[in-house]
Amino acid sequence: MIQILTNQIGYLGNDYKRAVFQGMEGMKADAFRLMDRDGRIAYNGYAKECGKVANWNTGYYWTMDFSGFNVPGQYYLELDTSEGVSKSYPFDITADFQDIRMMNAVSYYFKAQRVTGEWKEADSHLPFKGARKGVVDGHGGWLDASGDYGIHMSHLSHSTVCNPQQAAFSAYVFFKAVECFQKKNHKQAHLLIRRMLDEGTFGADFIMRMRAPSGSFFRSISRTDAFGSFDSRVIGFEYHGSSDQFSEVAATADQEQVNDTNYETSMRSGGGTCIAALAAAARHYYPGTDYTCSQYLVAAKKAWKYLWENNHCYTNDGQWNLLDEYCALLAASELYQSTSEYNYLILAEELAERMMDRMEDSGEETAWFMSRPGEPFCHAADEGLPVVALLTFAGIEPEGDLKTRVKRSAIKAMRHVLEVTGRVNNPFGYARYVHKTEKEERVEKFFYYHTSPAAPWWQGDNARIASLAAAAWITASETEDTQLAEDLWNFGQNQINWILGMNPYDACMMEGYGRNNVQYFYEDRNDFMNCPGGICNGITSHPEDEEGILLVKEPMPELKISDNWRWGEQWIPHGTWFIYALALKKAR
């Protein structure tokens, strides 16, 4: 479709402001005008031709930059083309409101996802799936996704290097967002801070109830009924060699002996972020909690001691890898910030060194992380987390050589992201990445690949790109290179723009805002309705072409797609990273 694509919610006055024209090959595009609501020209510019993108079948592209204009108001764009004048939908430019508004929307989404009613009643006395005996009071927490009424600290443990951070990380981010606002004393954020403290505390209380007798945490509340029937809820387990997510029985079910570790968290499968969340909660008293700040801190310290010594017993391969280290680094950094106890700083320093040792130079000033030897790190949800963890640690490390090296390593990692992103036609500035194929080749891609260790699990990238926006904005605050800082700010804004509508499908991924929201359908039913303020999985590569593109909004019999969860389902990591990215932006 021929159209001008924008951030449908709008732009801040001091933001990088760009739009994309989606036309057809052979067309010409020339001058553009930013028009105010009365039809007067506010700004003039010229479109820049970019061309086609990979094997996308969505059009031919030009970009329009109007960053030089910052007067608040409502505007639209006009572009002169060989096919006539193309006009955008109206959008707002505001002084300092759009980001606050979007974070507020996602915060309300989380409140709507709280486990209440019959599910709360069932979660107050949960049995275990399988042979393990006992009952757990695990009430609280947020429904994981619009199609999954379970609650998970993480999943995909069988994949070794694909664990996403879920419920505990969400609780952690609410506290970190509050600290970002408090750092700058944003006058428009006082009520939002209250809402975020409310959600963070709600999440911390849930984590407290999910403590296991061992010293770890229970990983998941699962539902054996797809429609979330309250009487089917259990404390679930994961096999270490395969997944039963897409079949009734995991491939290795007959080969594995399930014991207590299958039910509980390693650092990478939620344990590290559970500890980080509790340590952060200990700094933020909020009335109405079931626990005191000191109880949060004691629990975090006990869990740290146990998992630091026993983490290898809980991983599927008996090893630490990059994911364990960045989750543990968050935990140790938050414990040190809350206690000032030197041993946590020493352990955090060790973890930062281990993470940097996993970096491999990809150029003179660029480097990538290795998940484990020989395997470049890429991640469907948390690709920015290694950088965020390192710079969170840098915030508590005294001035000196290590702090300098940590900042330099984070900068090199983000230079690599910028380089890979800019190496091909990429009018949207969409974050690209490197991964290793089954043939041991290193290739670069737009969207998370179908044959990852988590296969057949794959889905849209909105959490991944929001995490990289967070990493870009926290890094931009640490570099003295003004051009790099500008490039990082612009890169981060491009990821948020994509989520909020500046993408080839002109679809705002946040339900209830913008236009062309993506609804979740399940065969001939629409039971799994998306919630206002939540963010759906988003756009992927084409199932039959890794270099293609697809957003499924309705059944596609030709591709045997009768359930669009990979695209249309909401998932809490998307909202979590969206909040964290914008909070870090506000802290600059």
C-alpha positions, 0 to 999 in steps of 0.5 A: 500500500502506498502511504506515509508511515509514522509513530502513530502516537506522536513525537516529543519535541526534542526527539529524533523525528522521522517518517517512512514513505512506503511506495512502489519501485519505479515511483519518484518521491521528492519534497515533503512538508510538515503541515499544521492542523490549519493546513499551514506549512511548518517545515520543509524537507526532501525525502531520501530514497532507500529502496527495497528491504531484504525479501520484504514484499511490502514496497519500496522505501523513502525516509523523511527527517523532520527532527529540526522541528520541535513546536508542540501541536498536531501535524500531518505530512505531505509528500510530492510523488510521481503518483501525486501528493501522499498525505499521512494521518495526523500525529502530535508533537508534544513537549514532554508527554507522549512517553509518560502516556505510553508508560502509563498505558502499559502500567494499567495493562499489568494491573489488568493482568493481575491474577484475581478471582477464581485463579487467585483462589486456586493459586492459594493452594497449588499442587505440583504437576507430576510426582512431587508432593505438597501444596504451595500458596503462590497467589499473585503475579500477572498472567503471562500472555493473552493466550497463557493464563499461567505465570512464569519466571521464565521458560525455554529452559531446555534450550540452554541459551534462550531463557526469557526473563518474565514475571520477576523481571517485570517486578524488577523493572517497575522499581527501576523505572521509579528510580529513573523518574526520581533521578530527574524528578519528573513533575508529570510522573508522580502518580505514575510512580505510585502506580509503578510502586504498586505493581512492583510491590505486587510482583515482589510479594508474589516472588516471596510466595514462590520461594522454594524450601531449597533456597531457589524459587518455583519457576512456573504456575502452569495451566493444563487447560488452554482456556485457563480453567482455574481447577487445572493450575499447578506448579509446573516443571520443565524437562531439561532436554526438550519441551512439551509446549507444542505437544502433549509429551516432551521428546525426552520425557521417557529419558529424564528423571524429573526431580525438584530442580525441574520445578525451580529456577536457575539464575538464567531461568528467573532466579537472578531476576527474582533476587534483583527484584526483591533487593530493589523492593527492599529500597522502596516501602509501599503500604499494603504489602504483605512483607516488610522491606527487611523481609524482602532483603533477607529473602534476597540474600538467602536466595543469592547465597544458595543459587550462587553455590548451587546454580549449576544444579539447576541449569539443564547442562550443569554449566553457567553461561552468559544468561546466568551471568547477566541475571546474577550480575543484576542480582549482585548489583542490586544487593550491593546497592541495598546493603553496601555489603562489600562481598556483593560488590566483589562478586559483581566484579567477578561476574562483570569480568566473566561477561567481558571475557565472553566478548569477541571483537567484531571490529576495531571498536565493536564486539559481540557477546558469546552465549557460550564458546563459539555461539554469538549471543542473540535473544528473542526477548532480552538481547539488550540485557547484557549491556543493561546489566553491565551498566547497572553494575557500572553504576555501583562500581567505584571509579577505576579501571574496571568501571572504565572497561565495563563502560567501554565494553558496553559501548563496543557491544552497541557499536556492533549493533549499530553497525549490523543494523546499518549494513543493509537497506533499513529505512526503519532502522530496525535492529538486526543481529548475528547468529550462528546457523546449524552449519556453523556459519555466522549470518545477520538477520532482521527477525528472530530465526525459526531454527533457534535452539528454542524451535519450534518456538519463535514469535515477534520481536517487540521485546527484543527491539525494546530491550535494545532501545533500553540498551542504546539509551543507557549506553548513550548516557555513558559515552563522551562521543557525541555522534555515537550518543546521537546515533544511539538515541536515534536507534532507540527511537526507531525501535519504539517507532516500529512498535507504535506504528511506523512499520510496513503494516501501519499497525500500532502494536499497543492495543487500544492506541493508534490504528490497525491493532493486531487481534489474537484469534484461535482457530474460529474463536476469539477467546484470547482477547488482547488487553488495552495497553498491552503489546503484542508479539509483532512482526516476524520473518515469513515462515517460509523465508527468513529474509521475508516479512509477515504479520498475521491478522487473520487465518491463512489456510495456505500457510496452515495458520489458524492461530496467530499467537506468534504475531497477535498474542500479548506477552508481558516481556514486551510491556516490561522492556517498553517501560524500561526503555522509556524510563531510561530515556527519561533518566537522561 
